[in-house]
Amino acid sequence: MWHFTNEPAAAANRYTDQGFRILGHVERFSRSMVAREFVVLLASPDPNLTVRCRFNYVDRYRSVFLTRDGRQLTARHPSGREEALLEAGQGVTITGRCRGLKDGTITFTHCALVP
């Protein structure tokens, strides 16, 4: 993250479209109302920088929704079974492809949780 803050052009050239393993703690979640995806926002040591990880769930879950007053991300399988995926504050390892920095947010797409 330091590189994006201090040398944004060099960081964009070096990291955009590269695959990464991201370690962090879940800060909060958001869902897209149009695409079948959910977003995990990770806590950042820099208050001016956000790390956003976008997950597509179209082939895996029927739906993804927030529970426990928005602190837990839950998935519903095609069978109807529900599964807690993530909780705010939880440590995670995520793989994803860097899309660069825009408006103070580093975005990763094609994300997956690493067990």
PDB file as gemmi writes it, atoms N, CA and C in Angstrom:
CRYST1    1.000    1.000    1.000  90.00  90.00  90.00 P 1                      
ATOM      1  N   MET A   1       0.816  -1.186   0.000  1.00  0.00           N  
ATOM      2  CA  MET A   1       0.000   0.000   0.000  1.00  0.00           C  
ATOM      3  C   MET A   1       0.862   1.253   0.000  1.00  0.00           C  
ATOM      4  N   TRP A   2       1.986   1.188   0.671  1.00  0.00           N  
ATOM      5  CA  TRP A   2       2.898   2.318   0.724  1.00  0.00           C  
ATOM      6  C   TRP A   2       3.239   2.789  -0.680  1.00  0.00           C  
ATOM      7  N   HIS A   3       3.495   1.851  -1.574  1.00  0.00           N  
ATOM      8  CA  HIS A   3       3.885   2.177  -2.940  1.00  0.00           C  
ATOM      9  C   HIS A   3       2.783   2.968  -3.652  1.00  0.00           C  
ATOM     10  N   PHE A   4       1.524   2.571  -3.484  1.00  0.00           N  
ATOM     11  CA  PHE A   4       0.414   3.301  -4.115  1.00  0.00           C  
ATOM     12  C   PHE A   4       0.285   4.711  -3.566  1.00  0.00           C  
ATOM     13  N   THR A   5       0.566   4.886  -2.289  1.00  0.00           N  
ATOM     14  CA  THR A   5       0.449   6.204  -1.669  1.00  0.00           C  
ATOM     15  C   THR A   5       1.582   7.129  -2.085  1.00  0.00           C  
ATOM     16  N   ASN A   6       2.813   6.604  -2.116  1.00  0.00           N  
ATOM     17  CA  ASN A   6       3.985   7.442  -2.361  1.00  0.00           C  
ATOM     18  C   ASN A   6       4.436   7.514  -3.812  1.00  0.00           C  
ATOM     19  N   GLU A   7       4.152   6.501  -4.591  1.00  0.00           N  
ATOM     20  CA  GLU A   7       4.550   6.474  -5.999  1.00  0.00           C  
ATOM     21  C   GLU A   7       3.415   5.877  -6.838  1.00  0.00           C  
ATOM     22  N   PRO A   8       2.277   6.571  -6.939  1.00  0.00           N  
ATOM     23  CA  PRO A   8       1.101   5.977  -7.582  1.00  0.00           C  
ATOM     24  C   PRO A   8       1.311   5.544  -9.035  1.00  0.00           C  
ATOM     25  N   ALA A   9       2.015   6.312  -9.826  1.00  0.00           N  
ATOM     26  CA  ALA A   9       2.213   5.947 -11.235  1.00  0.00           C  
ATOM     27  C   ALA A   9       3.071   4.689 -11.345  1.00  0.00           C  
ATOM     28  N   ALA A  10       4.141   4.627 -10.586  1.00  0.00           N  
ATOM     29  CA  ALA A  10       5.012   3.447 -10.604  1.00  0.00           C  
ATOM     30  C   ALA A  10       4.267   2.221 -10.078  1.00  0.00           C  
ATOM     31  N   ALA A  11       3.464   2.408  -9.040  1.00  0.00           N  
ATOM     32  CA  ALA A  11       2.694   1.295  -8.479  1.00  0.00           C  
ATOM     33  C   ALA A  11       1.674   0.784  -9.497  1.00  0.00           C  
ATOM     34  N   ALA A  12       1.013   1.695 -10.194  1.00  0.00           N  
ATOM     35  CA  ALA A  12       0.029   1.289 -11.199  1.00  0.00           C  
ATOM     36  C   ALA A  12       0.697   0.459 -12.288  1.00  0.00           C  
ATOM     37  N   ASN A  13       1.856   0.899 -12.756  1.00  0.00           N  
ATOM     38  CA  ASN A  13       2.579   0.147 -13.789  1.00  0.00           C  
ATOM     39  C   ASN A  13       3.020  -1.219 -13.292  1.00  0.00           C  
ATOM     40  N   ARG A  14       3.430  -1.287 -12.061  1.00  0.00           N  
ATOM     41  CA  ARG A  14       3.978  -2.529 -11.512  1.00  0.00           C  
ATOM     42  C   ARG A  14       2.908  -3.540 -11.098  1.00  0.00           C  
ATOM     43  N   TYR A  15       1.790  -3.078 -10.524  1.00  0.00           N  
ATOM     44  CA  TYR A  15       0.842  -3.988  -9.899  1.00  0.00           C  
ATOM     45  C   TYR A  15      -0.461  -4.238 -10.660  1.00  0.00           C  
ATOM     46  N   THR A  16      -0.870  -3.312 -11.518  1.00  0.00           N  
ATOM     47  CA  THR A  16      -2.137  -3.477 -12.217  1.00  0.00           C  
ATOM     48  C   THR A  16      -2.111  -4.731 -13.089  1.00  0.00           C  
ATOM     49  N   ASP A  17      -3.193  -5.508 -12.994  1.00  0.00           N  
ATOM     50  CA  ASP A  17      -3.382  -6.768 -13.716  1.00  0.00           C  
ATOM     51  C   ASP A  17      -2.501  -7.908 -13.215  1.00  0.00           C  
ATOM     52  N   GLN A  18      -1.899  -7.738 -12.063  1.00  0.00           N  
ATOM     53  CA  GLN A  18      -1.104  -8.803 -11.449  1.00  0.00           C  
ATOM     54  C   GLN A  18      -1.933  -9.518 -10.385  1.00  0.00           C  
ATOM     55  N   GLY A  19      -1.677 -10.806 -10.217  1.00  0.00           N  
ATOM     56  CA  GLY A  19      -2.360 -11.583  -9.186  1.00  0.00           C  
ATOM     57  C   GLY A  19      -1.651 -11.440  -7.850  1.00  0.00           C  
ATOM     58  N   PHE A  20      -2.430 -11.400  -6.771  1.00  0.00           N  
ATOM     59  CA  PHE A  20      -1.874 -11.225  -5.428  1.00  0.00           C  
ATOM     60  C   PHE A  20      -2.580 -12.112  -4.424  1.00  0.00           C  
ATOM     61  N   ARG A  21      -1.888 -12.372  -3.341  1.00  0.00           N  
ATOM     62  CA  ARG A  21      -2.460 -12.974  -2.145  1.00  0.00           C  
ATOM     63  C   ARG A  21      -2.483 -11.852  -1.113  1.00  0.00           C  
ATOM     64  N   ILE A  22      -3.680 -11.508  -0.650  1.00  0.00           N  
ATOM     65  CA  ILE A  22      -3.868 -10.370   0.247  1.00  0.00           C  
ATOM     66  C   ILE A  22      -4.208 -10.892   1.639  1.00  0.00           C  
ATOM     67  N   LEU A  23      -3.486 -10.431   2.642  1.00  0.00           N  
ATOM     68  CA  LEU A  23      -3.755 -10.782   4.033  1.00  0.00           C  
ATOM     69  C   LEU A  23      -4.321  -9.559   4.724  1.00  0.00           C  
ATOM     70  N   GLY A  24      -5.384  -9.727   5.488  1.00  0.00           N  
ATOM     71  CA  GLY A  24      -5.957  -8.575   6.168  1.00  0.00           C  
ATOM     72  C   GLY A  24      -7.083  -8.965   7.098  1.00  0.00           C  
ATOM     73  N   HIS A  25      -7.750  -7.945   7.609  1.00  0.00           N  
ATOM     74  CA  HIS A  25      -8.905  -8.125   8.482  1.00  0.00           C  
ATOM     75  C   HIS A  25     -10.119  -7.458   7.851  1.00  0.00           C  
ATOM     76  N   VAL A  26     -11.227  -8.169   7.864  1.00  0.00           N  
ATOM     77  CA  VAL A  26     -12.468  -7.658   7.277  1.00  0.00           C  
ATOM     78  C   VAL A  26     -12.938  -6.443   8.066  1.00  0.00           C  
ATOM     79  N   GLU A  27     -13.158  -5.353   7.356  1.00  0.00           N  
ATOM     80  CA  GLU A  27     -13.726  -4.158   7.982  1.00  0.00           C  
ATOM     81  C   GLU A  27     -15.246  -4.153   7.837  1.00  0.00           C  
ATOM     82  N   ARG A  28     -15.709  -4.346   6.594  1.00  0.00           N  
ATOM     83  CA  ARG A  28     -17.147  -4.365   6.339  1.00  0.00           C  
ATOM     84  C   ARG A  28     -17.400  -4.984   4.965  1.00  0.00           C  
ATOM     85  N   PHE A  29     -18.693  -5.073   4.613  1.00  0.00           N  
ATOM     86  CA  PHE A  29     -19.116  -5.701   3.362  1.00  0.00           C  
ATOM     87  C   PHE A  29     -20.035  -4.766   2.589  1.00  0.00           C  
ATOM     88  N   SER A  30     -20.145  -5.037   1.306  1.00  0.00           N  
ATOM     89  CA  SER A  30     -21.188  -4.399   0.501  1.00  0.00           C  
ATOM     90  C   SER A  30     -21.586  -5.397  -0.582  1.00  0.00           C  
ATOM     91  N   ARG A  31     -22.769  -5.190  -1.127  1.00  0.00           N  
ATOM     92  CA  ARG A  31     -23.271  -6.060  -2.183  1.00  0.00           C  
ATOM     93  C   ARG A  31     -23.681  -5.217  -3.371  1.00  0.00           C  
ATOM     94  N   SER A  32     -23.566  -5.795  -4.533  1.00  0.00           N  
ATOM     95  CA  SER A  32     -24.033  -5.134  -5.746  1.00  0.00           C  
ATOM     96  C   SER A  32     -25.501  -5.487  -5.957  1.00  0.00           C  
ATOM     97  N   MET A  33     -26.301  -4.519  -6.297  1.00  0.00           N  
ATOM     98  CA  MET A  33     -27.705  -4.776  -6.572  1.00  0.00           C  
ATOM     99  C   MET A  33     -27.905  -5.234  -8.018  1.00  0.00           C  
ATOM    100  N   VAL A  34     -26.913  -5.031  -8.871  1.00  0.00           N  
ATOM    101  CA  VAL A  34     -27.041  -5.387 -10.275  1.00  0.00           C  
ATOM    102  C   VAL A  34     -26.303  -6.689 -10.577  1.00  0.00           C  
ATOM    103  N   ALA A  35     -25.017  -6.741 -10.281  1.00  0.00           N  
ATOM    104  CA  ALA A  35     -24.211  -7.929 -10.555  1.00  0.00           C  
ATOM    105  C   ALA A  35     -24.308  -8.896  -9.379  1.00  0.00           C  
ATOM    106  N   ARG A  36     -24.107 -10.156  -9.648  1.00  0.00           N  
ATOM    107  CA  ARG A  36     -24.110 -11.152  -8.574  1.00  0.00           C  
ATOM    108  C   ARG A  36     -22.704 -11.214  -7.981  1.00  0.00           C  
ATOM    109  N   GLU A  37     -22.413 -10.206  -7.181  1.00  0.00           N  
ATOM    110  CA  GLU A  37     -21.109 -10.129  -6.531  1.00  0.00           C  
ATOM    111  C   GLU A  37     -21.264  -9.502  -5.155  1.00  0.00           C  
ATOM    112  N   PHE A  38     -20.260  -9.741  -4.323  1.00  0.00           N  
ATOM    113  CA  PHE A  38     -20.183  -9.049  -3.043  1.00  0.00           C  
ATOM    114  C   PHE A  38     -18.782  -8.494  -2.905  1.00  0.00           C  
ATOM    115  N   VAL A  39     -18.660  -7.489  -2.057  1.00  0.00           N  
ATOM    116  CA  VAL A  39     -17.388  -6.802  -1.864  1.00  0.00           C  
ATOM    117  C   VAL A  39     -16.998  -6.896  -0.397  1.00  0.00           C  
ATOM    118  N   VAL A  40     -15.735  -7.236  -0.179  1.00  0.00           N  
ATOM    119  CA  VAL A  40     -15.170  -7.245   1.170  1.00  0.00           C  
ATOM    120  C   VAL A  40     -14.194  -6.077   1.238  1.00  0.00           C  
ATOM    121  N   LEU A  41     -14.402  -5.190   2.195  1.00  0.00           N  
ATOM    122  CA  LEU A  41     -13.487  -4.074   2.421  1.00  0.00           C  
ATOM    123  C   LEU A  41     -12.598  -4.446   3.595  1.00  0.00           C  
ATOM    124  N   LEU A  42     -11.295  -4.353   3.385  1.00  0.00           N  
ATOM    125  CA  LEU A  42     -10.342  -4.720   4.416  1.00  0.00           C  
ATOM    126  C   LEU A  42      -9.894  -3.498   5.204  1.00  0.00           C  
ATOM    127  N   ALA A  43      -9.606  -3.702   6.469  1.00  0.00           N  
ATOM    128  CA  ALA A  43      -9.083  -2.625   7.309  1.00  0.00           C  
ATOM    129  C   ALA A  43      -7.722  -2.200   6.753  1.00  0.00           C  
ATOM    130  N   SER A  44      -7.463  -0.903   6.780  1.00  0.00           N  
ATOM    131  CA  SER A  44      -6.220  -0.355   6.245  1.00  0.00           C  
ATOM    132  C   SER A  44      -5.516   0.466   7.310  1.00  0.00           C  
ATOM    133  N   PRO A  45      -4.192   0.326   7.403  1.00  0.00           N  
ATOM    134  CA  PRO A  45      -3.459   1.161   8.350  1.00  0.00           C  
ATOM    135  C   PRO A  45      -3.418   2.631   7.935  1.00  0.00           C  
ATOM    136  N   ASP A  46      -3.722   2.897   6.664  1.00  0.00           N  
ATOM    137  CA  ASP A  46      -3.749   4.260   6.139  1.00  0.00           C  
ATOM    138  C   ASP A  46      -5.207   4.703   6.030  1.00  0.00           C  
ATOM    139  N   PRO A  47      -5.645   5.688   6.818  1.00  0.00           N  
ATOM    140  CA  PRO A  47      -7.049   6.109   6.779  1.00  0.00           C  
ATOM    141  C   PRO A  47      -7.486   6.705   5.435  1.00  0.00           C  
ATOM    142  N   ASN A  48      -6.527   7.051   4.585  1.00  0.00           N  
ATOM    143  CA  ASN A  48      -6.850   7.618   3.280  1.00  0.00           C  
ATOM    144  C   ASN A  48      -6.891   6.573   2.167  1.00  0.00           C  
ATOM    145  N   LEU A  49      -6.718   5.302   2.526  1.00  0.00           N  
ATOM    146  CA  LEU A  49      -6.649   4.234   1.536  1.00  0.00           C  
ATOM    147  C   LEU A  49      -7.585   3.099   1.923  1.00  0.00           C  
ATOM    148  N   THR A  50      -8.354   2.618   0.966  1.00  0.00           N  
ATOM    149  CA  THR A  50      -9.277   1.508   1.170  1.00  0.00           C  
ATOM    150  C   THR A  50      -8.852   0.348   0.281  1.00  0.00           C  
ATOM    151  N   VAL A  51      -8.969  -0.878   0.800  1.00  0.00           N  
ATOM    152  CA  VAL A  51      -8.696  -2.078   0.007  1.00  0.00           C  
ATOM    153  C   VAL A  51     -10.027  -2.777  -0.215  1.00  0.00           C  
ATOM    154  N   ARG A  52     -10.390  -2.920  -1.487  1.00  0.00           N  
ATOM    155  CA  ARG A  52     -11.702  -3.444  -1.884  1.00  0.00           C  
ATOM    156  C   ARG A  52     -11.492  -4.733  -2.678  1.00  0.00           C  
ATOM    157  N   CYS A  53     -12.101  -5.832  -2.219  1.00  0.00           N  
ATOM    158  CA  CYS A  53     -11.976  -7.132  -2.876  1.00  0.00           C  
ATOM    159  C   CYS A  53     -13.336  -7.565  -3.402  1.00  0.00           C  
ATOM    160  N   ARG A  54     -13.450  -7.712  -4.723  1.00  0.00           N  
ATOM    161  CA  ARG A  54     -14.727  -8.055  -5.356  1.00  0.00           C  
ATOM    162  C   ARG A  54     -14.782  -9.558  -5.664  1.00  0.00           C  
ATOM    163  N   PHE A  55     -15.863 -10.194  -5.200  1.00  0.00           N  
ATOM    164  CA  PHE A  55     -16.092 -11.627  -5.377  1.00  0.00           C  
ATOM    165  C   PHE A  55     -17.336 -11.836  -6.237  1.00  0.00           C  
ATOM    166  N   ASN A  56     -17.237 -12.687  -7.250  1.00  0.00           N  
ATOM    167  CA  ASN A  56     -18.393 -13.065  -8.050  1.00  0.00           C  
ATOM    168  C   ASN A  56     -18.886 -14.404  -7.508  1.00  0.00           C  
ATOM    169  N   TYR A  57     -20.179 -14.543  -7.236  1.00  0.00           N  
ATOM    170  CA  TYR A  57     -20.684 -15.790  -6.677  1.00  0.00           C  
ATOM    171  C   TYR A  57     -21.721 -16.473  -7.568  1.00  0.00           C  
ATOM    172  N   VAL A  58     -21.834 -16.077  -8.802  1.00  0.00           N  
ATOM    173  CA  VAL A  58     -22.894 -16.554  -9.689  1.00  0.00           C  
ATOM    174  C   VAL A  58     -22.909 -18.079  -9.816  1.00  0.00           C  
ATOM    175  N   ASP A  59     -21.772 -18.740  -9.827  1.00  0.00           N  
ATOM    176  CA  ASP A  59     -21.731 -20.188 -10.015  1.00  0.00           C  
ATOM    177  C   ASP A  59     -21.736 -20.974  -8.716  1.00  0.00           C  
ATOM    178  N   ARG A  60     -21.610 -20.288  -7.592  1.00  0.00           N  
ATOM    179  CA  ARG A  60     -21.439 -20.997  -6.329  1.00  0.00           C  
ATOM    180  C   ARG A  60     -22.634 -20.913  -5.376  1.00  0.00           C  
ATOM    181  N   TYR A  61     -23.239 -19.743  -5.266  1.00  0.00           N  
ATOM    182  CA  TYR A  61     -24.334 -19.541  -4.311  1.00  0.00           C  
ATOM    183  C   TYR A  61     -25.563 -18.990  -5.016  1.00  0.00           C  
ATOM    184  N   ARG A  62     -26.727 -19.284  -4.451  1.00  0.00           N  
ATOM    185  CA  ARG A  62     -27.962 -18.710  -4.985  1.00  0.00           C  
ATOM    186  C   ARG A  62     -28.056 -17.240  -4.593  1.00  0.00           C  
ATOM    187  N   SER A  63     -27.645 -16.924  -3.356  1.00  0.00           N  
ATOM    188  CA  SER A  63     -27.655 -15.531  -2.914  1.00  0.00           C  
ATOM    189  C   SER A  63     -26.628 -15.345  -1.801  1.00  0.00           C  
ATOM    190  N   VAL A  64     -26.252 -14.089  -1.601  1.00  0.00           N  
ATOM    191  CA  VAL A  64     -25.348 -13.694  -0.521  1.00  0.00           C  
ATOM    192  C   VAL A  64     -25.991 -12.485   0.150  1.00  0.00           C  
ATOM    193  N   PHE A  65     -26.036 -12.493   1.472  1.00  0.00           N  
ATOM    194  CA  PHE A  65     -26.717 -11.422   2.192  1.00  0.00           C  
ATOM    195  C   PHE A  65     -26.037 -11.187   3.541  1.00  0.00           C  
ATOM    196  N   LEU A  66     -26.367 -10.054   4.154  1.00  0.00           N  
ATOM    197  CA  LEU A  66     -25.785  -9.681   5.439  1.00  0.00           C  
ATOM    198  C   LEU A  66     -26.685 -10.138   6.580  1.00  0.00           C  
ATOM    199  N   THR A  67     -26.065 -10.612   7.647  1.00  0.00           N  
ATOM    200  CA  THR A  67     -26.767 -11.016   8.855  1.00  0.00           C  
ATOM    201  C   THR A  67     -26.046 -10.410  10.056  1.00  0.00           C  
ATOM    202  N   ARG A  68     -26.604 -10.638  11.242  1.00  0.00           N  
ATOM    203  CA  ARG A  68     -26.018 -10.138  12.485  1.00  0.00           C  
ATOM    204  C   ARG A  68     -25.759  -8.633  12.404  1.00  0.00           C  
ATOM    205  N   ASP A  69     -26.795  -7.892  12.034  1.00  0.00           N  
ATOM    206  CA  ASP A  69     -26.729  -6.430  11.930  1.00  0.00           C  
ATOM    207  C   ASP A  69     -25.629  -5.959  10.974  1.00  0.00           C  
ATOM    208  N   GLY A  70     -25.446  -6.697   9.882  1.00  0.00           N  
ATOM    209  CA  GLY A  70     -24.473  -6.320   8.861  1.00  0.00           C  
ATOM    210  C   GLY A  70     -23.049  -6.713   9.175  1.00  0.00           C  
ATOM    211  N   ARG A  71     -22.828  -7.435  10.248  1.00  0.00           N  
ATOM    212  CA  ARG A  71     -21.468  -7.815  10.642  1.00  0.00           C  
ATOM    213  C   ARG A  71     -21.043  -9.178  10.098  1.00  0.00           C  
ATOM    214  N   GLN A  72     -21.979  -9.911   9.503  1.00  0.00           N  
ATOM    215  CA  GLN A  72     -21.654 -11.233   8.978  1.00  0.00           C  
ATOM    216  C   GLN A  72     -22.179 -11.361   7.556  1.00  0.00           C  
ATOM    217  N   LEU A  73     -21.382 -11.977   6.695  1.00  0.00           N  
ATOM    218  CA  LEU A  73     -21.777 -12.244   5.320  1.00  0.00           C  
ATOM    219  C   LEU A  73     -22.180 -13.715   5.249  1.00  0.00           C  
ATOM    220  N   THR A  74     -23.397 -13.960   4.789  1.00  0.00           N  
ATOM    221  CA  THR A  74     -23.955 -15.312   4.752  1.00  0.00           C  
ATOM    222  C   THR A  74     -24.350 -15.653   3.324  1.00  0.00           C  
ATOM    223  N   ALA A  75     -24.130 -16.922   2.937  1.00  0.00           N  
ATOM    224  CA  ALA A  75     -24.488 -17.385   1.596  1.00  0.00           C  
ATOM    225  C   ALA A  75     -25.595 -18.429   1.693  1.00  0.00           C  
ATOM    226  N   ARG A  76     -26.462 -18.423   0.687  1.00  0.00           N  
ATOM    227  CA  ARG A  76     -27.473 -19.461   0.565  1.00  0.00           C  
ATOM    228  C   ARG A  76     -27.108 -20.305  -0.655  1.00  0.00           C  
ATOM    229  N   HIS A  77     -26.947 -21.601  -0.421  1.00  0.00           N  
ATOM    230  CA  HIS A  77     -26.618 -22.545  -1.492  1.00  0.00           C  
ATOM    231  C   HIS A  77     -27.872 -22.867  -2.301  1.00  0.00           C  
ATOM    232  N   PRO A  78     -27.707 -23.410  -3.508  1.00  0.00           N  
ATOM    233  CA  PRO A  78     -28.876 -23.799  -4.307  1.00  0.00           C  
ATOM    234  C   PRO A  78     -29.806 -24.774  -3.566  1.00  0.00           C  
ATOM    235  N   SER A  79     -29.258 -25.567  -2.666  1.00  0.00           N  
ATOM    236  CA  SER A  79     -30.058 -26.524  -1.892  1.00  0.00           C  
ATOM    237  C   SER A  79     -30.912 -25.833  -0.824  1.00  0.00           C  
ATOM    238  N   GLY A  80     -30.625 -24.537  -0.552  1.00  0.00           N  
ATOM    239  CA  GLY A  80     -31.320 -23.811   0.502  1.00  0.00           C  
ATOM    240  C   GLY A  80     -30.523 -23.717   1.791  1.00  0.00           C  
ATOM    241  N   ARG A  81     -29.483 -24.512   1.907  1.00  0.00           N  
ATOM    242  CA  ARG A  81     -28.625 -24.469   3.097  1.00  0.00           C  
ATOM    243  C   ARG A  81     -27.913 -23.133   3.167  1.00  0.00           C  
ATOM    244  N   GLU A  82     -27.804 -22.565   4.372  1.00  0.00           N  
ATOM    245  CA  GLU A  82     -27.105 -21.296   4.574  1.00  0.00           C  
ATOM    246  C   GLU A  82     -25.760 -21.549   5.235  1.00  0.00           C  
ATOM    247  N   GLU A  83     -24.789 -20.706   4.881  1.00  0.00           N  
ATOM    248  CA  GLU A  83     -23.424 -20.838   5.394  1.00  0.00           C  
ATOM    249  C   GLU A  83     -22.862 -19.451   5.710  1.00  0.00           C  
ATOM    250  N   ALA A  84     -22.329 -19.286   6.906  1.00  0.00           N  
ATOM    251  CA  ALA A  84     -21.645 -18.034   7.249  1.00  0.00           C  
ATOM    252  C   ALA A  84     -20.311 -18.024   6.519  1.00  0.00           C  
ATOM    253  N   LEU A  85     -20.060 -16.974   5.740  1.00  0.00           N  
ATOM    254  CA  LEU A  85     -18.817 -16.881   4.968  1.00  0.00           C  
ATOM    255  C   LEU A  85     -17.736 -16.105   5.714  1.00  0.00           C  
ATOM    256  N   LEU A  86     -18.085 -14.912   6.161  1.00  0.00           N  
ATOM    257  CA  LEU A  86     -17.109 -14.022   6.797  1.00  0.00           C  
ATOM    258  C   LEU A  86     -17.795 -13.181   7.856  1.00  0.00           C  
ATOM    259  N   GLU A  87     -16.977 -12.688   8.780  1.00  0.00           N  
ATOM    260  CA  GLU A  87     -17.484 -11.801   9.821  1.00  0.00           C  
ATOM    261  C   GLU A  87     -16.549 -10.599   9.952  1.00  0.00           C  
ATOM    262  N   ALA A  88     -17.111  -9.440  10.217  1.00  0.00           N  
ATOM    263  CA  ALA A  88     -16.305  -8.233  10.408  1.00  0.00           C  
ATOM    264  C   ALA A  88     -15.293  -8.487  11.525  1.00  0.00           C  
ATOM    265  N   GLY A  89     -14.049  -8.059  11.293  1.00  0.00           N  
ATOM    266  CA  GLY A  89     -12.972  -8.252  12.256  1.00  0.00           C  
ATOM    267  C   GLY A  89     -12.173  -9.521  12.033  1.00  0.00           C  
ATOM    268  N   GLN A  90     -12.693 -10.424  11.232  1.00  0.00           N  
ATOM    269  CA  GLN A  90     -12.036 -11.705  10.973  1.00  0.00           C  
ATOM    270  C   GLN A  90     -10.793 -11.520  10.115  1.00  0.00           C  
ATOM    271  N   GLY A  91      -9.728 -12.248  10.435  1.00  0.00           N  
ATOM    272  CA  GLY A  91      -8.538 -12.269   9.594  1.00  0.00           C  
ATOM    273  C   GLY A  91      -8.783 -13.150   8.382  1.00  0.00           C  
ATOM    274  N   VAL A  92      -8.349 -12.693   7.204  1.00  0.00           N  
ATOM    275  CA  VAL A  92      -8.581 -13.444   5.969  1.00  0.00           C  
ATOM    276  C   VAL A  92      -7.351 -13.431   5.079  1.00  0.00           C  
ATOM    277  N   THR A  93      -7.301 -14.429   4.210  1.00  0.00           N  
ATOM    278  CA  THR A  93      -6.352 -14.461   3.108  1.00  0.00           C  
ATOM    279  C   THR A  93      -7.189 -14.578   1.843  1.00  0.00           C  
ATOM    280  N   ILE A  94      -6.938 -13.679   0.910  1.00  0.00           N  
ATOM    281  CA  ILE A  94      -7.727 -13.580  -0.318  1.00  0.00           C  
ATOM    282  C   ILE A  94      -6.766 -13.547  -1.502  1.00  0.00           C  
ATOM    283  N   THR A  95      -7.114 -14.255  -2.573  1.00  0.00           N  
ATOM    284  CA  THR A  95      -6.369 -14.099  -3.822  1.00  0.00           C  
ATOM    285  C   THR A  95      -7.209 -13.224  -4.738  1.00  0.00           C  
ATOM    286  N   GLY A  96      -6.530 -12.423  -5.557  1.00  0.00           N  
ATOM    287  CA  GLY A  96      -7.258 -11.556  -6.476  1.00  0.00           C  
ATOM    288  C   GLY A  96      -6.316 -10.866  -7.440  1.00  0.00           C  
ATOM    289  N   ARG A  97      -6.904 -10.227  -8.428  1.00  0.00           N  
ATOM    290  CA  ARG A  97      -6.155  -9.507  -9.457  1.00  0.00           C  
ATOM    291  C   ARG A  97      -6.290  -8.018  -9.209  1.00  0.00           C  
ATOM    292  N   CYS A  98      -5.158  -7.326  -9.107  1.00  0.00           N  
ATOM    293  CA  CYS A  98      -5.142  -5.896  -8.808  1.00  0.00           C  
ATOM    294  C   CYS A  98      -5.635  -5.097 -10.019  1.00  0.00           C  
ATOM    295  N   ARG A  99      -6.552  -4.165  -9.763  1.00  0.00           N  
ATOM    296  CA  ARG A  99      -7.056  -3.274 -10.807  1.00  0.00           C  
ATOM    297  C   ARG A  99      -6.535  -1.857 -10.623  1.00  0.00           C  
ATOM    298  N   GLY A 100      -5.698  -1.652  -9.607  1.00  0.00           N  
ATOM    299  CA  GLY A 100      -5.079  -0.352  -9.426  1.00  0.00           C  
ATOM    300  C   GLY A 100      -5.770   0.503  -8.378  1.00  0.00           C  
ATOM    301  N   LEU A 101      -5.294   1.725  -8.281  1.00  0.00           N  
ATOM    302  CA  LEU A 101      -5.783   2.698  -7.309  1.00  0.00           C  
ATOM    303  C   LEU A 101      -6.637   3.743  -8.016  1.00  0.00           C  
ATOM    304  N   LYS A 102      -7.830   3.996  -7.465  1.00  0.00           N  
ATOM    305  CA  LYS A 102      -8.691   5.050  -7.990  1.00  0.00           C  
ATOM    306  C   LYS A 102      -9.458   5.645  -6.822  1.00  0.00           C  
ATOM    307  N   ASP A 103      -9.399   6.947  -6.690  1.00  0.00           N  
ATOM    308  CA  ASP A 103     -10.135   7.672  -5.641  1.00  0.00           C  
ATOM    309  C   ASP A 103      -9.866   7.105  -4.247  1.00  0.00           C  
ATOM    310  N   GLY A 104      -8.612   6.781  -3.970  1.00  0.00           N  
ATOM    311  CA  GLY A 104      -8.230   6.304  -2.642  1.00  0.00           C  
ATOM    312  C   GLY A 104      -8.563   4.855  -2.366  1.00  0.00           C  
ATOM    313  N   THR A 105      -8.948   4.100  -3.407  1.00  0.00           N  
ATOM    314  CA  THR A 105      -9.300   2.696  -3.232  1.00  0.00           C  
ATOM    315  C   THR A 105      -8.469   1.810  -4.151  1.00  0.00           C  
ATOM    316  N   ILE A 106      -7.808   0.804  -3.562  1.00  0.00           N  
ATOM    317  CA  ILE A 106      -7.128  -0.229  -4.342  1.00  0.00           C  
ATOM    318  C   ILE A 106      -8.143  -1.350  -4.509  1.00  0.00           C  
ATOM    319  N   THR A 107      -8.451  -1.696  -5.760  1.00  0.00           N  
ATOM    320  CA  THR A 107      -9.462  -2.704  -6.036  1.00  0.00           C  
ATOM    321  C   THR A 107      -8.833  -3.975  -6.567  1.00  0.00           C  
ATOM    322  N   PHE A 108      -9.317  -5.096  -6.044  1.00  0.00           N  
ATOM    323  CA  PHE A 108      -8.942  -6.421  -6.521  1.00  0.00           C  
ATOM    324  C   PHE A 108     -10.201  -7.099  -7.035  1.00  0.00           C  
ATOM    325  N   THR A 109     -10.109  -7.760  -8.190  1.00  0.00           N  
ATOM    326  CA  THR A 109     -11.244  -8.477  -8.768  1.00  0.00           C  
ATOM    327  C   THR A 109     -10.907  -9.958  -8.873  1.00  0.00           C  
ATOM    328  N   HIS A 110     -11.890 -10.750  -9.263  1.00  0.00           N  
ATOM    329  CA  HIS A 110     -11.717 -12.212  -9.394  1.00  0.00           C  
ATOM    330  C   HIS A 110     -11.186 -12.795  -8.083  1.00  0.00           C  
ATOM    331  N   CYS A 111     -11.741 -12.317  -6.983  1.00  0.00           N  
ATOM    332  CA  CYS A 111     -11.245 -12.712  -5.661  1.00  0.00           C  
ATOM    333  C   CYS A 111     -11.805 -14.053  -5.222  1.00  0.00           C  
ATOM    334  N   ALA A 112     -11.007 -14.719  -4.390  1.00  0.00           N  
ATOM    335  CA  ALA A 112     -11.407 -15.992  -3.783  1.00  0.00           C  
ATOM    336  C   ALA A 112     -10.787 -16.051  -2.401  1.00  0.00           C  
ATOM    337  N   LEU A 113     -11.514 -16.655  -1.464  1.00  0.00           N  
ATOM    338  CA  LEU A 113     -10.981 -16.870  -0.122  1.00  0.00           C  
ATOM    339  C   LEU A 113     -10.027 -18.048  -0.151  1.00  0.00           C  
ATOM    340  N   VAL A 114      -8.920 -17.914   0.558  1.00  0.00           N  
ATOM    341  CA  VAL A 114      -7.968 -19.011   0.688  1.00  0.00           C  
ATOM    342  C   VAL A 114      -8.271 -19.697   2.024  1.00  0.00           C  
ATOM    343  N   PRO A 115      -8.580 -21.001   1.955  1.00  0.00           N  
ATOM    344  CA  PRO A 115      -8.901 -21.692   3.228  1.00  0.00           C  
ATOM    345  C   PRO A 115      -7.715 -21.745   4.179  1.00  0.00           C  
TER     346      PRO A 115                                                      
END                                                                             
